[in-house]
Amino acid sequence: MRLPLRHRPPATPEPLRRCAHLEALAEASVGLPLGPAARHLVGAGGRGRHGNALQWHLGLDCHDSVAQPDWEGRIEIKLISVWQRADGRLACDRIKVCEASVDPWAKLANVLFVFADRLTRVVLGHAFFHLGAASLGRLARSWGVDPHFGRPDLIIESRDSAQGMSPAYYLSARWLVGEGLLPEHPVHWGYRFDNRWWRDVRAEFAGRSPLVTLARVDSGETTPCSRCSGRLRVDLDRVFEQGWAPAHHTMPLGDRCALRGHVVVDPRRLPEPHCASDEELFAAVEGRVPDEDLWRLADRVPEPEDHGH
């Protein structure tokens, strides 16, 4: 159910805010796998677990739904899950901004958008955004527009949750494209995503997501499983043509691979990691990182003496 906006847009934009430390972390985040932290961190669970994992990698505590922007109360951090369309362009769902009780204009004044592949949960890139005068004017048109028929870019939508109806502010996906935050041209990195197939497999295996395996052979009918001594039967032509394909795990079947769906992906579509080795990236995508080997991006990026505020 959509509701009218509660917070009137400001008369003037907030000033542009930047931080050299956050900029260095964002640059280093390309190729960052979010899956291990999302699985292992206490407090990173739930629908926003990968966003919480990103915050942890940036050196922040896992949190959500606070009124102040995430980074030093100055810059909001938003993780956007993206996938490739059939033509190679990136797509995403609408973006949750904040709870309806929080001022969305303050949250959107200065934002670091981080884009992660929906299938592998690997960071593909980022963009800093300032809600300046022109952008504010465009988004402010959402104020007073009928939320059902006026196609506003900023809406309040109330969804069912464990606590009852939970109204929150959302941004439309077309707003990201209109502001130049998502590229309009085809990209090489990332994968297509079949939400119906993913949902059906999760339902079949008691809510457990499919395991991702990298293709390790160029031809044939099977590829080795990196988690056990078994093999995965898969259409490799489809893997290399479309980026991924569903797979069936043959016997023998290791404990970690049992009672799970499986998907094989083309590793050439993963971005080159800026702050990790290829082996670290591959192990993370395939879910092979034990708790004791979990590493943090903030520990690998030196903090500059001058943050450039």
Secondary structure, 3 states (H helix, E strand, C coil): CEECCCCCCCCCCCCCCCCHHHHHHHHHCCCCECHHHHHHCCCCCCCCHHHHHHHHHCCCCCCCCCCCCCECCCEEEEEEEEEECCCCCEEECCEEEEECCCCHHHHCCEEEEEEEECCCCEEEEEEEEECCHHHHHHHHHHCCCCCCCCCCCEEEEEEEECCEEEEEEEECHHHHHHCCCCCCCCCCCCCECCHHHHHHHHHHCCCCCCEEEECCCCCCCEEECCCCCCEEEECHHHHHHHCEEEEEECCCCCCCCCCCCEEEECHHHCCCCCCCCHHHHHHHHCCCCCHHHCCCHHHCCCCCCCCCC
